[in-house]
Every structure is written in C-alpha cells, then in structure tokens.
Amino acid sequence: MTLPDTAVNPAGADRTFQVDLRGLVDLLSHHLYSSPRVYLRELMQNAVDALTARQSLEPAAPVEPAAPADAFGIRLYADGSVVRVEDDGVGLTEADVHTFLATIGRSSKRAERIAEQRADFIGQFGIGLLSCFLVADEIHVLSRSARTPDAPAVEWRGRGDGSYTVRTLPASARRRPGTTVTLTPRADAGEWTRPAQAHALARYFGSLLRHPVTFDDGTGGTGGPSVSVNPEPAPWARTYPTPGARSRALAAYGEEVFGFTPLDTIELDLPAVGLKGIACVLPEAVPAGRRHGHRVHVKGMLLSEQAEEILPEWAFFVRCVIDAESLRPTASRESLYEDDTLAAVRDALAERLREWIARAAASDPDLLARFLQAHHLAVKSLAVHDGEILRMLLPWLPFETTDGHTTLDEFARTHRTVLVTSSVEEFRQVAAIASAAGLGVVNGGYTYDRELVHRLPEIRPEAVVADLDPATLTAHLDPVDRETELAAAAYLAVARDALAVFDCDVALRTFQPASAPALLVDSREARHERTRSRLAREQEGGLWGDILGALSQEAPRAQLILNQLNPLVRTAVTIDEPELARTSAEALYGQAAMLSRRPLRPAESSLINRSFLDLLAHALRKDS
C-alpha cells in the first residue's frame, strides 16, 4: 500500500493521499464485493493469471486440468487454521513486490513485458489481494520469479492496519518459481474458511478452469492428500462417441447446474470472442418480462450466476451457462461491463436462439408444439420485432378466439374477416354473442396479441383483419318488429332514465344465445373519455363548463342491449309499475356488467346490491 510521506510538506507542494486501509476494506466488503467468499476466487484468479504469464515464458508447459502431476497448476490447502493458495506461475521479484503488492490499484498484469497480453488475464484492476482482508488480518506472500534464473525468494507480509514488511530469502526457501499466499483466518471468518467450505468455494468458482487445481484439507484421506477441483474439461470441450451422447451429456450438465430437466439444450459457440456453452430451454412458462440470471465464466473462472445482460429481454425462456475469453468483467468481477463486445455477443446469442426456433419449426413439430405451449408469450414478443420469426411461427401461435384457443392459421380458414378486440374485457363482453352471430373475434387484449393479429395478412394475404367496434357487433343483432318496440317504449324510457347516470343507452334487439338477457356494449376508452369529460365539467364552471358539456355529448355512450328472445326480458318490458320497471332495468344492467368481467365502479356495485334487495322485497310483498 502506498503510505503518506512523513516529512513536512512545504506550502503548495504535492502531497500523497492517505489511505485508511480498514475503511477501504469495509468499502470493498459492503459496496464492491457481494460476499467475503470472493477472497478465494481472487486468490485463484491471481494464480491463474500468474500461470498464464508463465506460459508466455514457457509455451510448452502442460496446463490442462487432466495434465500430469508435474504440470504447472494451483494447489489449495485449508485445514481450519490456515488457508493457502500456491501456484507455479511467473512469480514476483523484490521490485515487483514493492511495485505491485504495496500499491493499491496497480496490477502486476500491467507490467510492460506482458501488457500486450492483457486480454489473456482475468483480473485487470489490481485490488484482488485486498479481498483477503475480508477474512484475515494478515496476508503472507512467498514468491520466486521465473523470469530470472536462480532468483531469490521474496517474502511480503501485509497487515490490515496498512503496514507491510518485505524480506529477501534464499532460493531454497521456495524450491520452484511461483507464489504461495497464506491467510490465518479471523475467528469470525470460519464460515468461509473451514475446509469443507473452502473446497466448495474452489469447486464453485473454479470447476471450469483450464489449469489443474487440487485441494487438500490436511487429513490425508483415503483418496490421497489432495483431490482435483476440476478433474474434467467443460462438458462442451469433451469428445463423445455420438451426437446423441453429446446432447444427453449437455442436458445432464444443465440439469445439474440449474436443477431442472431442459426441454431442449442449445449449444452455443462464438469463436470470434472465444465463447462456448449451452442454453437450456425451460420446461415451464415463466412470467412475462421475468429475466433469469445466467451462469457466466470468464476464461474458466465463474463470474456470476445472475448475469441477465448476456441475453435480450425476450429470451427469458432459456438459462445459459457460458465460458468466454473476451468479455470484460467489472471491477468486482461479479458482472459484465456493458460495452460493444457485450452488445455484439448478446446479438449473436439471440441469433442462435432464433436459429434453434427455426430448426424446431422445420424439423421437429413435436418439440415446437411443447415449446410454444410453455413459451408462446416469449415467441410473440420476438415475432413482434422479427419479421422472419413472424412469418415462420405466427400460424402456429395460439390465440383466444370465439372458436376457443386455436391458431390464427386455423381461425382464418373459417373466418375470412378476423375481428380483434382491444382488451380482454371487451372480448368477454361480446364473445358469446359474436360466436352465436357467426362473427370471428380474437381476443387482442393480451400482450402482443392485437399487434400480431393485425399482421396476419403478411402471412395470409387473403385474410381481412379489423378492430371490433360496437357498431360492428350491433349491426349483426336483429331488430325487433315495430309493434314489439312500440309496446316496450314505456319500459325502455324508464330504463334509459334509470341508467343515465352511467351514460348508458338502452335498446331492444334479438340475438343468440337466447339464455343471455342483456349485452352491455362499452369500451375502456369510451369510459375514460366520459370520465374525463365529467371531471372537466365539474372543475370548470360558467361558459367553459357549458362548452365542455356540449362537447361531451359526442363522447361514445355505453349501450345496454336487451334480448327480446329471453323470457325474462319479454316479461320485464311489460311491467307497468314505474318503480319495479326501474329496479328491473338496474338489475339487468348490473348482471350484464358482471358478465363483462370488468372491474365494477362503486356506483355499479351499489346499484347491484340495491336492485337485488328491492326485487327481493317486491317478491316478498307479493307472496304476502
């Protein structure tokens, strides 16, 4: 750590920042790193980068996970009293120790000799060693450089109070070049430094590392003094006897990582950025817009299990495990830095998912059907913005229609004109009546559905798509004869007066099914317009209020259409008692409003309760 000059500085002279190391460690633990467990990842990362630098000096050195015992590698040791990480990397000279270990923020990977190879290293920020102070008060480093033959060993001890010491030791103090970092954990750090936990963390962070990593808990068990942390390469880097065996192995790995059996496994390979991995298709639907985190490794080291930014928002039907060479981690190395490379990777992975959907549509209809059953919303989201996917999958996507849940392709074969509602509520109001009248109506109230239905002519040019409006529906309802309408005129006048408070007109028609006594035709937009006009009139008085009142007459009104084919309506229109006629009209309005399944306004709820009680009271008086 760079320490302040103790000399008295004259006025105007440059001064050195004073660093409170304990405060800095607290800052790291609460605002940079998510957990003290990252100390082991940082130590392993430094070891990996040291091995990478050593490889640049000795390119023929074996460093694969399955390499011989004498290969360059990383050895971890944790017995409950100490944690030790040893590597056969490039090591440090005494000058390196003073320059890099004692200066916060400077990374040895910025050395001139290897600056041009910086992309080969995981760490880029030079603060990783400080994470060890999250679990220990002292860090002991013993290193010997591989750059100079017969280089002496160097010992560095850094303490949490900001002080450090450096000693030069004989070369015999460390037999081979490399570095050993030893921590004596604090009593409160046992959760992260016990042997079992240290082994689990090593597996968690380093299972895909390319360098051999071993762990020893000091017990010398039956399996030998140490066990391999990464005994095999990543599953996509292995060879398999058949394509089927490869697919099963990748699916099994996805199940092991994520805890579910994938509907299918998509292999990912982007050579330009050194990215490989798999995308596991979720077997069940997920809420729209919910983005799962993805497991991202950078050069084999686990970066994050919650990297949402690796895929676009519409791809919430998969979870990925990837390992990349060229993605840039943030300072905490727990997420990805948003740059042009990440944007290009995101676009390329999105294209891989589109290709998988295209292959399923072309060659595996059973898989496509299972996929769409679970994830039709995600595909609809994609189809809105992707013309190719739209043309490929729109005929397969399910929609709610007056013929039930069916595909647009099948629906358009039956109905040359396809009507689409603007809301779920509107569809529920008219579905039964429209179906009986032979109209083909699609529920356009769900996310993306209305927009996709309107694009049906791009796939079927002969199809005609139009928005459903009240006039279209009422035009298909049969009028009653003149004598019947005149006989019901007095009742209709009472009904219109009773429902005027809801800006609702009343008409008498005949339509199927006869079991439906009334149909309430209204739209959300019309209700909003009426509410806006009413509030404006209440807030504005005088001439302006009168003008708004005149304009509001043009606002579309709701319409309660009574069904003359219904026995109850035929009886109601003959009522000559004004109060009972009014109550029956209110009851018919309330029943039609409830059947629309839209939220009821307080006044409507009050009307329903009042009309029910009034009708009950009338029935009781009649019986008595």
C-alpha positions in Angstrom: 0.0 0.0 0.0 1.4 3.4 -0.8 1.9 5.2 2.5 1.9 9.0 3.1 5.1 11.0 3.2 6.0 11.6 6.9 8.1 14.6 6.0 6.6 18.0 6.5 5.5 19.3 3.1 6.1 23.0 2.3 3.1 25.1 1.3 2.0 24.3 -2.3 4.0 21.1 -2.5 2.3 17.9 -3.9 1.1 15.6 -1.1 0.3 11.9 -1.1 -3.2 10.6 -0.4 -3.5 8.9 2.9 -5.4 5.6 2.7 -7.3 4.2 5.7 -7.0 0.5 4.8 -9.6 -0.7 7.3 -12.0 1.8 5.8 -11.1 0.7 2.3 -11.7 -3.0 3.2 -15.1 -2.0 4.7 -15.9 -0.3 1.4 -14.9 -3.3 -0.6 -16.9 -5.7 1.6 -20.1 -3.6 1.6 -20.1 -2.0 -1.8 -17.8 -3.8 -4.3 -17.9 -7.5 -3.4 -21.2 -9.3 -2.6 -19.7 -11.6 0.0 -16.4 -12.4 1.8 -16.4 -15.7 -0.1 -14.8 -13.9 -3.1 -11.4 -13.9 -1.3 -10.8 -17.4 -2.6 -11.9 -16.5 -6.1 -9.5 -13.6 -6.1 -6.6 -15.8 -5.0 -7.4 -18.4 -7.6 -7.7 -15.7 -10.2 -4.3 -14.3 -9.4 -2.8 -17.8 -9.5 -4.4 -18.4 -13.0 -3.1 -15.1 -14.3 0.4 -16.0 -12.9 0.2 -19.3 -14.7 -0.8 -17.5 -17.9 2.2 -15.3 -17.7 4.4 -18.3 -17.0 3.1 -19.9 -20.2 4.2 -16.9 -22.2 7.7 -17.7 -21.0 7.4 -21.5 -21.4 4.8 -22.1 -24.1 5.3 -25.9 -24.0 4.3 -26.2 -20.3 1.3 -28.6 -19.8 -1.5 -26.7 -18.0 -4.7 -28.7 -18.9 -6.9 -29.9 -16.0 -6.0 -33.6 -16.8 -2.3 -32.8 -17.2 0.4 -34.9 -15.3 1.1 -34.3 -11.7 4.3 -32.3 -12.5 2.3 -29.9 -14.7 2.0 -26.2 -13.8 -1.1 -25.8 -11.6 -2.7 -24.4 -8.5 -2.8 -26.1 -5.1 -5.2 -25.1 -2.4 -4.9 -26.1 1.3 -7.3 -25.4 4.1 -7.3 -27.2 7.5 -9.3 -24.8 9.6 -6.3 -22.9 10.9 -4.8 -21.6 7.6 -5.8 -21.1 4.0 -3.1 -21.4 1.5 -3.1 -21.0 -2.3 0.0 -22.0 -4.2 0.8 -21.7 -7.9 3.6 -22.4 -10.3 3.2 -19.1 -12.1 5.5 -16.4 -13.1 6.3 -15.3 -9.6 7.5 -11.9 -8.3 10.8 -10.2 -7.8 11.5 -7.9 -4.9 11.0 -4.9 -7.1 7.6 -6.4 -8.3 6.6 -6.9 -4.6 7.2 -3.2 -3.8 5.6 -2.0 -7.0 2.5 -4.2 -7.2 1.7 -5.7 -3.8 2.2 -2.5 -1.9 0.3 -0.1 -4.2 -3.4 -0.2 -4.1 -5.0 -0.3 -7.6 -1.8 -1.3 -9.5 -1.9 -4.7 -11.2 1.2 -6.8 -11.9 -0.6 -7.7 -15.2 0.2 -4.1 -16.3 3.9 -4.8 -16.4 5.4 -3.7 -19.7 6.6 -7.2 -20.6 3.1 -8.6 -20.7 1.0 -5.5 -21.3 0.3 -6.6 -24.9 -1.1 -9.9 -23.5 -3.5 -8.3 -21.0 -6.5 -9.8 -22.7 -5.3 -13.2 -21.6 -5.8 -12.3 -18.0 -8.9 -12.5 -15.9 -8.1 -9.7 -13.4 -7.4 -6.1 -14.6 -7.8 -3.9 -11.5 -5.0 -4.8 -9.1 -7.3 -4.8 -5.9 -8.0 -8.5 -5.7 -5.5 -9.2 -2.9 -7.3 -6.7 -0.7 -10.3 -9.0 -0.6 -8.2 -11.3 1.7 -8.6 -8.8 4.4 -12.3 -9.7 4.5 -11.4 -12.9 6.2 -7.9 -12.3 7.7 -5.9 -9.6 9.4 -2.6 -10.5 7.7 -1.6 -11.7 4.3 1.6 -13.7 3.9 3.1 -14.0 0.3 6.1 -16.0 -0.6 7.2 -15.7 -4.2 10.0 -16.6 -6.5 10.3 -15.1 -10.0 10.6 -17.4 -13.1 11.9 -14.6 -15.2 15.4 -14.6 -13.7 17.4 -17.9 -13.2 18.3 -18.6 -9.6 16.2 -15.7 -8.5 15.9 -15.4 -4.7 12.6 -15.9 -2.8 10.8 -12.8 -1.6 8.5 -12.7 1.5 5.9 -10.0 1.9 3.6 -9.6 4.9 0.7 -7.1 4.6 -1.4 -6.2 7.6 -4.9 -4.8 7.9 -3.6 -1.6 9.6 -1.8 -0.6 6.3 1.7 -1.7 7.2 3.8 -4.3 5.4 7.3 -5.8 5.5 9.5 -7.3 2.7 12.3 -9.8 3.1 14.6 -11.4 0.6 15.2 -15.1 1.3 17.5 -17.7 -0.2 16.2 -19.5 -3.3 15.9 -22.7 -1.2 13.0 -21.0 0.7 10.9 -21.9 -2.4 12.1 -24.7 -4.5 10.3 -23.8 -7.7 9.2 -20.4 -9.2 5.7 -19.4 -8.3 3.8 -17.8 -5.5 2.2 -19.0 -2.2 -0.4 -16.9 -0.4 -1.2 -17.9 3.2 -4.0 -16.5 5.3 -4.6 -17.0 9.0 -8.4 -16.5 9.2 -10.1 -14.4 11.9 -12.4 -16.1 14.3 -15.4 -14.5 12.7 -14.4 -15.8 9.2 -14.9 -19.5 9.9 -18.0 -19.6 7.7 -15.8 -19.0 4.7 -12.5 -20.7 5.6 -13.4 -24.1 7.0 -12.0 -26.9 4.9 -15.4 -28.1 3.6 -16.4 -24.6 2.7 -13.1 -23.7 1.1 -13.3 -26.9 -1.0 -16.9 -26.0 -2.0 -15.9 -22.5 -3.0 -13.0 -23.8 -5.0 -15.4 -26.1 -6.9 -17.9 -23.3 -7.3 -15.5 -20.8 -8.8 -13.0 -23.0 -10.5 -14.7 -26.1 -11.9 -14.2 -25.0 -15.5 -10.6 -23.6 -15.1 -8.2 -24.8 -17.8 -5.3 -25.2 -15.3 -5.2 -28.2 -12.9 -6.5 -27.2 -9.4 -6.2 -29.5 -6.4 -7.4 -29.2 -2.8 -6.0 -30.6 0.4 -7.8 -30.4 3.8 -4.8 -31.8 5.7 -6.4 -35.0 6.7 -4.7 -37.2 4.1 -7.9 -39.2 3.4 -8.2 -42.5 1.5 -8.2 -40.7 -1.8 -4.8 -39.2 -1.1 -3.7 -35.9 0.3 -5.4 -33.9 -2.3 -8.4 -34.1 -4.7 -8.9 -32.4 -8.0 -11.2 -29.4 -8.1 -11.6 -29.5 -11.9 -10.9 -33.1 -13.0 -12.6 -32.8 -16.4 -12.8 -30.0 -19.0 -16.1 -28.2 -19.5 -18.7 -30.6 -21.0 -18.8 -28.8 -24.3 -15.0 -29.2 -24.6 -15.1 -33.0 -24.3 -15.5 -35.6 -27.1 -18.4 -38.0 -27.2 -18.9 -41.2 -29.3 -22.2 -39.9 -30.9 -24.1 -36.7 -31.3 -26.9 -38.2 -29.1 -24.4 -38.9 -26.3 -23.2 -35.3 -26.6 -26.8 -34.0 -26.4 -27.6 -36.1 -23.3 -24.3 -35.1 -21.6 -25.0 -31.4 -22.1 -28.6 -31.8 -20.9 -27.4 -33.6 -17.8 -24.9 -30.8 -17.1 -27.7 -28.2 -17.5 -29.9 -30.2 -15.1 -27.0 -30.4 -12.6 -26.4 -26.6 -12.7 -30.0 -25.3 -12.8 -32.0 -28.1 -11.1 -34.5 -28.7 -14.0 -34.6 -31.1 -16.9 -34.3 -28.8 -20.0 -37.0 -29.1 -22.7 -34.0 -28.9 -25.1 -30.4 -27.9 -25.0 -28.9 -25.4 -27.4 -25.2 -25.4 -27.9 -23.6 -22.0 -28.1 -20.3 -21.3 -29.9 -19.0 -17.9 -30.9 -15.3 -18.3 -32.0 -14.8 -14.6 -32.5 -15.0 -14.0 -28.8 -13.9 -17.4 -27.6 -17.4 -18.2 -26.2 -18.8 -21.7 -25.7 -21.6 -23.0 -23.6 -25.2 -24.1 -23.6 -28.7 -22.6 -23.4 -31.2 -24.7 -21.5 -34.8 -24.2 -22.6 -37.1 -24.0 -19.5 -39.7 -26.7 -19.5 -42.4 -24.4 -18.0 -43.7 -20.9 -18.7 -42.3 -18.0 -16.7 -44.0 -14.7 -16.0 -43.6 -12.2 -18.9 -40.6 -10.0 -18.5 -39.0 -12.0 -15.7 -35.4 -12.4 -16.6 -33.4 -15.3 -15.2 -29.8 -14.9 -14.4 -27.2 -16.8 -16.4 -24.1 -18.5 -15.3 -21.1 -16.8 -16.9 -17.5 -17.8 -16.7 -14.6 -15.7 -18.0 -11.6 -17.8 -19.0 -13.0 -20.6 -16.9 -13.4 -18.6 -13.7 -17.0 -18.2 -12.5 -18.0 -14.6 -12.8 -21.7 -14.6 -11.9 -24.8 -16.8 -11.7 -27.1 -13.8 -12.2 -25.8 -12.2 -15.4 -29.0 -11.0 -17.0 -27.3 -8.8 -19.5 -25.9 -11.6 -21.7 -29.2 -12.2 -23.5 -32.0 -9.8 -24.7 -35.1 -9.4 -22.6 -37.3 -11.5 -24.9 -35.1 -14.6 -24.3 -36.5 -15.3 -20.8 -37.3 -18.9 -21.9 -33.7 -20.1 -21.5 -31.0 -20.2 -18.9 -27.4 -20.2 -20.1 -24.0 -21.5 -18.9 -21.2 -19.9 -20.9 -17.5 -19.5 -20.8 -16.0 -16.6 -22.7 -12.5 -15.3 -23.4 -13.2 -11.7 -24.5 -15.9 -10.5 -22.2 -14.9 -7.7 -19.8 -15.8 -8.0 -16.1 -16.5 -5.1 -13.9 -14.2 -4.1 -11.0 -15.9 -6.5 -8.6 -15.7 -9.3 -11.3 -19.2 -10.2 -10.4 -20.9 -8.9 -13.5 -20.1 -7.9 -17.1 -19.1 -4.5 -18.3 -21.5 -3.1 -20.8 -19.5 -2.4 -24.0 -19.6 -3.0 -27.7 -18.3 -6.5 -27.3 -21.1 -7.5 -24.9 -23.7 -5.9 -27.2 -22.3 -8.0 -30.1 -22.3 -11.2 -28.0 -25.9 -10.5 -27.0 -27.0 -10.1 -30.6 -25.1 -13.2 -31.7 -26.6 -15.3 -28.9 -30.1 -14.0 -29.8 -29.4 -15.1 -33.4 -28.5 -18.6 -32.1 -31.9 -18.8 -30.3 -33.7 -17.7 -33.5 -31.9 -20.4 -35.4 -33.0 -23.0 -32.9 -36.6 -22.0 -33.2 -36.3 -22.1 -37.0 -34.9 -25.7 -36.8 -37.6 -26.8 -34.5 -40.3 -25.4 -36.8 -38.7 -27.0 -39.8 -37.8 -30.4 -38.5 -39.3 -31.2 -35.1 -43.0 -30.2 -34.8 -43.5 -32.1 -31.5 -40.7 -30.1 -29.9 -42.0 -26.9 -31.3 -45.5 -27.6 -30.0 -44.2 -28.3 -26.5 -42.1 -25.2 -26.7 -45.0 -23.0 -27.8 -47.3 -24.4 -25.2 -44.9 -23.3 -22.5 -43.4 -20.1 -24.0 -45.8 -18.7 -26.6 -45.6 -15.3 -24.9 -41.8 -15.1 -25.4 -42.2 -16.1 -29.0 -44.9 -13.5 -29.5 -42.6 -10.9 -28.1 -39.9 -12.0 -30.6 -42.3 -12.2 -33.5 -43.4 -8.5 -33.0 -39.9 -7.4 -33.7 -38.6 -10.1 -36.0 -40.2 -10.5 -39.4 -38.6 -13.9 -40.1 -39.9 -15.4 -36.8 -43.3 -13.8 -37.5 -43.6 -15.5 -40.9 -42.3 -18.7 -39.5 -44.3 -19.1 -36.3 -47.4 -16.8 -36.5 -49.5 -19.7 -38.0 -48.5 -21.9 -35.0 -49.1 -19.4 -32.2 -52.2 -20.0 -30.0 -54.8 -17.2 -29.5 -58.1 -16.9 -27.6 -60.9 -16.7 -30.1 -64.7 -17.1 -30.3 -63.8 -20.6 -31.6 -61.8 -21.4 -28.4 -58.0 -21.4 -28.2 -56.7 -22.0 -31.7 -54.0 -20.8 -34.1 -54.5 -17.8 -36.4 -53.9 -20.0 -39.4 -56.8 -22.4 -38.5 -59.0 -19.5 -37.4 -58.5 -17.6 -40.7 -59.6 -20.7 -42.6 -63.0 -20.4 -41.0 -63.4 -16.7 -40.8 -62.4 -14.6 -43.8 -62.8 -11.4 -41.8 -61.0 -11.6 -38.4 -62.2 -9.1 -35.8 -59.9 -8.3 -32.9 -60.8 -6.6 -29.6 -58.6 -4.0 -27.9 -59.0 -5.5 -24.4 -59.7 -8.8 -22.6 -62.7 -7.1 -21.1 -64.2 -6.2 -24.4 -63.7 -9.8 -25.7 -65.5 -11.2 -22.7 -68.4 -8.9 -23.3 -69.0 -9.9 -26.8 -67.6 -13.5 -27.2 -70.8 -15.4 -26.7 -73.0 -13.1 -28.8 -70.4 -12.8 -31.6 -70.0 -16.6 -31.7 -73.7 -17.1 -32.0 -73.8 -14.4 -34.7 -71.1 -16.2 -36.7 -68.5 -13.5 -36.2 -64.8 -14.5 -35.8 -63.4 -12.5 -33.0 -59.8 -12.7 -31.5 -59.0 -11.5 -28.0 -56.4 -8.8 -28.6 -56.2 -7.7 -25.0 -53.2 -9.8 -24.1 -49.6 -8.6 -24.6 -48.6 -8.5 -28.2 -51.8 -10.3 -29.5 -53.6 -7.3 -31.1 -50.5 -6.2 -33.0 -49.8 -9.8 -34.2 -53.3 -10.4 -35.4 -53.1 -7.2 -37.5 -50.0 -8.6 -39.2 -51.9 -11.8 -40.2 -52.3 -10.5 -43.8 -48.5 -10.6 -44.2 -48.8 -14.4 -43.8 -52.3 -14.9 -45.4 -52.9 -12.1 -47.9 -56.5 -13.1 -48.4 -57.3 -12.5 -44.7 -59.0 -9.3 -43.6 -58.3 -8.0 -40.1 -60.3 -5.2 -38.5 -60.8 -3.9 -35.0 -64.1 -4.8 -33.4 -66.3 -1.8 -32.5 -69.8 -1.7 -31.0 -71.3 -0.8 -34.4 -69.9 -3.9 -36.0 -71.5 -6.1 -33.3 -74.8 -4.3 -33.1 -75.1 -4.5 -36.9 -75.3 -8.3 -36.6 -78.1 -8.2 -34.0 -81.6 -8.5 -35.4 -84.1 -5.6 -34.7 -87.5 -6.4 -33.2 -90.6 -5.7 -35.2 -92.3 -2.3 -34.9 -95.2 -3.5 -32.8 -92.9 -5.1 -30.2 -90.7 -2.0 -30.0 -93.8 0.3 -29.5 -95.1 -1.9 -26.8 -91.8 -1.8 -25.0 -91.3 2.0 -25.5 -92.5 3.0 -22.0 -90.2 0.5 -20.3 -87.3 1.5 -22.4 -87.8 5.1 -21.5 -87.8 4.3 -17.8 -84.7 2.1 -18.3 -82.9 4.9 -20.1 -83.7 7.4 -17.3 -82.5 4.9 -14.6 -79.2 4.3 -16.4 -78.5 7.8 -17.5 -76.2 8.2 -14.5 -73.9 5.6 -16.2 -74.1 7.4 -19.6 -75.8 4.3 -20.9 -78.5 4.0 -23.6 -80.9 1.1 -23.8 -82.1 -0.8 -27.0 -84.2 -3.9 -27.7 -82.9 -6.5 -30.1 -83.0 -10.2 -30.8 -79.8 -12.3 -30.7 -78.5 -15.7 -29.7 -78.0 -17.3 -27.3 -81.5 -16.7 -26.0 -80.3 -17.5 -22.5 -78.4 -14.2 -22.4 -80.9 -11.5 -21.2 -78.7 -8.5 -22.0 -75.5 -7.4 -23.5 -73.5 -4.4 -22.2 -71.5 -2.9 -25.1 -68.9 -0.5 -23.9 -65.2 0.1 -24.2 -62.5 1.2 -21.8 -61.6 4.1 -24.0 -65.2 5.3 -24.0 -65.4 5.1 -20.2 -62.2 7.0 -19.8 -63.4 9.7 -22.2 -66.7 10.1 -20.3 -64.9 10.2 -17.0 -62.5 12.9 -18.3 -65.4 15.0 -19.7 -67.4 14.7 -16.4 -64.4 15.7 -14.3 -63.6 18.6 -16.6 -67.2 19.9 -16.3 -67.1 19.6 -12.5 -63.8 21.5 -12.3 -64.8 24.2 -14.8 -67.8 26.4 -14.3 -69.6 29.1 -16.3 -69.3 29.4 -20.0 -66.4 27.0 -20.3 -68.3 24.3 -18.4 -71.2 24.7 -20.8 -68.9 24.4 -23.8 -67.4 21.2 -22.3 -70.9 19.9 -21.6 -71.9 20.4 -25.2 -68.7 18.7 -26.5 -69.2 15.7 -24.1 -72.4 14.8 -25.9 -70.2 13.5 -28.7 -68.4 11.1 -26.3 -69.5 7.5 -27.1 -72.1 6.1 -24.7 -72.4 2.6 -23.3 -75.3 0.6 -24.6 -77.4 -2.0 -22.8 -79.0 -4.2 -25.4 -81.9 -6.3 -24.1 -82.6 -9.6 -25.8 -86.2 -10.0 -26.8 -85.7 -13.8 -27.2 -85.0 -14.1 -23.5 -88.2 -14.9 -21.4 -87.1 -12.6 -18.5 -86.8 -9.6 -20.8 -90.1 -10.3 -22.5 -91.7 -10.2 -19.1 -89.8 -7.1 -17.9 -90.8 -4.9 -20.9 -94.5 -5.4 -20.0 -94.1 -4.1 -16.4 -96.3 -1.0 -16.0 -95.3 -0.2 -12.4 -92.6 2.5 -12.7 -90.5 1.7 -9.6 -90.5 -2.0 -10.4 -89.6 -1.3 -14.1 -86.7 0.9 -12.9 -85.4 -1.7 -10.5 -85.6 -4.5 -13.1 -83.6 -2.3 -15.6 -81.0 -1.6 -13.0 -80.8 -5.4 -12.2 -80.4 -6.2 -15.9 -77.6 -3.6 -16.2 -75.8 -5.0 -13.1 -76.0 -8.5 -14.4 -74.6 -7.5 -17.8 -71.8 -5.5 -16.1 -70.8 -8.5 -14.1 -70.8 -10.8 -17.1 -68.4 -8.4 -18.8 -65.9 -9.3 -16.0 -64.5 -5.8 -15.9 -63.9 -4.1 -12.6 -67.1 -2.6 -11.2 -67.3 1.0 -10.2 -68.5 1.8 -6.7 -71.8 3.2 -8.1 -72.3 0.0 -10.1 -71.7 -2.2 -7.0 -74.1 -0.1 -5.1 -76.7 -0.4 -7.9 -76.4 -4.2 -8.0 -76.9 -4.5 -4.2 -79.8 -2.1 -4.2 -81.6 -3.7 -7.1 -81.3 -7.2 -5.7 -82.7 -6.1 -2.3 -85.6 -4.2 -4.0 -86.5 -7.1 -6.1 -86.4 -9.4 -3.1 -88.6 -7.0 -1.1 -91.0 -6.9 -4.0 -91.2 -10.7 -4.2 -91.8 -11.0 -0.5 -94.6 -8.3 -0.6 -96.2 -10.1 -3.5 -96.1 -13.5 -1.7 -97.6 -12.0 1.4 
